[in-house]
Amino acid sequence: MPQITTIEFDKSFYKPGQEVHLTVHVLSQIQIVSPVKLKVIITHLTEIIEQFSTEFSLVDGENPISITFMPPDVAPRGYGVELRLESASEEVLDSTSTAFDVLAHWTQSPRYGFLSDFPPDRLDIEETITTLNRYHINALQFYDWMYRHEQSLTKEEPYIDLLNRQLSLTTVNRFIASAQERNMAAMPYTAVYGASLDFYRQHPNWAMLKSNGEPFYFGEDYLVIMDIRPGSPWVEHMMSEFDQILAQTAFDGIHLDQYGDPKEGFDSDGNKYSLADPLAEFINETKVHVLAQREDGAVVFNAVTNWPIESVAPAEQDIVYIEVWPPYRWFDDLHNLIIQAQKLGHGKAVVLAAYIDPQNVHNVRLADAVIFASGGGHIELGEANAILADAYFPKYGAVGEELSIALQRYYDFTVRYQDVIGPRTQEATPEFSGNIEIKVLDTGEVINTAANAVKNKVWPIIRTGENFSAISLINLLGLDAADWKEPITDAPSILGAMEVRIESLDRVASQIWLASPDSDDLSMRPLQFKQKKGSLVFSIPSLNYWDLIVIEWEE
């Protein structure tokens, strides 16, 4: 039986007016002379936008089928794609689902990835970008690509970085070009206040000091923390560096990193100052320099351990990016960090850097379910099918086949349903707190639900928009703890058919739909329901890791 094996979009997302080019690979072990048909159905949520078919004859082996169409000129919006391979008699031979989106800019729905290896002899650049494109990664952080923290560019080619790695700007530039061909933004890593020992020795008065007048060292004493207060010579130096990066490369903006500590320091006169507001002002000044050379350039800043989020979230950065460390160790911490940042950032999209060993498959799937259902993004995927396992990005881990398949579905699902769970929707979990009851139909057992992610419960995360509520059921049943990083040895206990009851409603439902990224079929299916005196009752067939229920309300 022929199978649809690979689906390749030519872009990670599409700008308004861009045509979609899709290649569907069909594997056949026999030659079929009579024509077969590939049916393509484009959907927005439950609405069919367009459908068409293409006929072809199958040969033995790979059969690449090219499809071209123009999506609606509306942005931002996510779309589903249903593919059905049919025989001449309309028998369904194989089917699958995928997704794409139309955005004015990648920051509207960021799917941030990473690159960290830039040797001069790298040969797999196109293959790496093609792999990341399958997950719809639309921006890449080029981690530690630079010559030195205080001097990104050098005339040497190749060059040796501060950690004795051999790097090549030619490789970096080839990656930038390949990424941008797919509409992936290329964002260069920079450190806001890290300088090498040699640079510090040349400019000792530029450093931030401890109370005893000594400088702050970082990273086994190979870096020194510099004074980033507005108008300082270090800030002037870094803005000049950013100007050179943007003038001499095709990077799409600047990614700013800090180390989370120190949070305050002293000047040479012994005056104490906090870094919270200077960091925000550093972001704002960086944005001015970026826009001077990139009309649509972006600035991203790393709020390490969520600090100083009150100052930097509303600053002139384009998304809110948070690196998660203790005390934020629970699944509901991931949710709460996103919700807080969305509010402080006045609706900006939020991306979390939460590092999980890819061997811990259940952790990865549950963390992504929580993050995506909360309207956030997760920087995790990069390089050649790798996942971030450590704060030092080159220590990434390989993604196994099982996890790779699951993650492709999760990213397809999140792209497809971003209009009901994505960053443009609103948090509504507290409004439903305590009003959702789940009962297993076979046994009558009532399953505990919770407004936060405590262990051994089903956790509803709710997003709302105009005339809809999207309820994500996150399955934490059977988990000993709700720690997102501590290895989870067993998958959550799968539930069979369940009755869901929602109480204390003051609105009337018109339609209810169900979809899940744990299914091969990502489309929304209608559910039968009953509503009486503020109580809404319906059934769902199962719950693995994550189910999405969308309720349409009468106006």
Helices and strands as residue ranges (DSSP letters): E 3-9, E 20-28, E 32-44, E 47-58, E 61-69, E 77-86, E 92-102, G 106-108, E 112-115, H 125-133, E 139-142, E 159-160, E 166-167, H 169-181, E 185-191, E 194-196, H 197-202, G 204-206, E 217-218, E 223-225, H 233-248, E 253-257, E 264-266, E 272-274, H 276-293, E 298-304, H 309-312, E 320-323, H 331-344, E 350-353, H 361-373, E 377-378, E 381-382, E 386-387, G 393-395, E 397-398, H 401-416, H 418-421, E 426-427, H 429-432, E 436-440, E 446-447, E 458-465, E 468-475, E 498-502, E 509-515, E 525-526, E 529-532, E 535-540, E 546-553
